[in-house]
Amino acid sequence: MAISTADLGRELQMVIKTGSLVLGSKKTIKLTKLGKAKLIIVAANAPPEIKKDLKYYAKLSNIPVIEFPGTNMELGALCGKPFSVAALAIIDPGQSSILELAKQGSGVKSEGG
């Protein structure tokens, strides 16, 4: 079962309000190497070398990775930021159930399908 973009957006907003997350591919890779991230979200149009590094380190640290189907600009807007976000790491989910969503399905489906 894939995660809907609406569910992901709602849960990301909850993480922003009640939990802790880090925006940016460099910081996300660093936290993934250290095993401190609980979940990684990477934009579909993130540079291939960043995706490769994140998936590799996440696999070593047993951290789930969700590939957001939209662009990095859309991911940034979803986080309420006026800039692009290629990757982000959830450190503390707070009151959101985003980790349960990640367990349900590794992919994200768009609204239309």
N, C-alpha and C positions, 0 to 999 in steps of 0.2 A: 504494500500500500504506500503510495507516494504522499508526501506532505503537500498540502495546498499552500500557495503563496500567501493567501489571506491568514491561514493559521500561523505560518512562520512570521508574518508581519506582526500579528497580535502578540505572539509570544516574545518576539524581539523587543517590542515596546514595553512589555512587562519586565524583561531583563534590564532594560535601560532604567526603568523606574525603581526596581527593587533589588537588582543584582549588580553584577560587575562584568564588564566586557572591555576588550581592548580592540581598537580599530587600527588597521594598517597591516600590510603583509610582513614587514620586517619584525614588528613586535609580536605578531601572531606566530611567525616561524620560531622566534626566540622562546616564547612560552611553550610551543609544541615540543621543541628540543628538550626543554626542562621538564616536560610532562605536567605542567601546571594548568593547562587548559582542559576544560571539560567537554567542549564541543568546538569544532571549527566550521565556519561558514565561508565559502569562497565563491566569488562571482563567476558566472559562466565565461566572461570575456577577460578574466584575469590572465596575465602573461603565463604561457605554458611552463616556464621554468619555476614560477612561484607555485603553480598548482602541483607540479611534480615534487618539489621540495616539501610542501605541506602534506601531501598524501603519504610521502615516504616517512617523514618524521612522525606523523599521526599514527601510521601503522606500527611503528616501533614502540610508541607510547600507548597504544590501544585507545586512541582518541577518535571518536566518530567524526566524519567529515560530511557536511551537506554541501552539495553544489547548487547554489542559488541559480535559477534558470535565467534571471534577468542580467542586465549589465551592471558594471560597478557603480554607475551613476544611480541606477534604481536601488541598489543595495544601500548606497549612501543616503538616499532619500527615505528609504524605509527606516533607517536609523535616526532620521531627523537631522541629517547633516547636509550642508550645501556643497559637498564635495564628493568625489568618487571614493568608494571603499572596495578594494579588490578582495580583502580578506578580513575576517574578524575572529576573535577568540572569546568564547564565553568562559569566564573564570568562576563566577558564582551565578547560578541561574535565578537566585532570589525566589520569588513566589511563582515564577513561570513554570510551565511544564514542557519546556523546550527540549529537555533531555529525553523525556518520554516520547515526544514527537520524533526525535532522531532515531529512537529504537524501533519505531513503527515502520519507517521506511527511509532508505538512504537517499532517495531521489526526491525532488520537489516538482510538483506539477503546477502548471500555470492555471489561471482562473478558467480559461476556456476549455481545458481538456486535461 
